[in-house]
């Protein structure tokens, strides 16, 4: 299964996976508006991979099959307060 990956022009570290190049027909209009102009990044073959760098490959495959796209969001920012409290000496 080939997959096209596009990066967002509006949101850093946000990617959109679709099955066909430049075919965003399955992607909701509101999502495309907030995503911005999709910028082509790469093509990958999901059939020959066992994992992806920033996404769960099974979730990507499932989303592509069921809804026709997958949206990869950046990891949540690390809470410095939480990190500080967890490393606090007792």
PyMOL commands that set and color helices and strands:
alter all, ss='L'
color gray80, all
select helices_A, chain A and resi 29-35+57-67+80-86
alter helices_A, ss='H'
color red, helices_A
select strands_A, chain A and resi 2-7+15-18+39-45+69-72
alter strands_A, ss='S'
color yellow, strands_A
deselect
rebuild
show_as cartoon
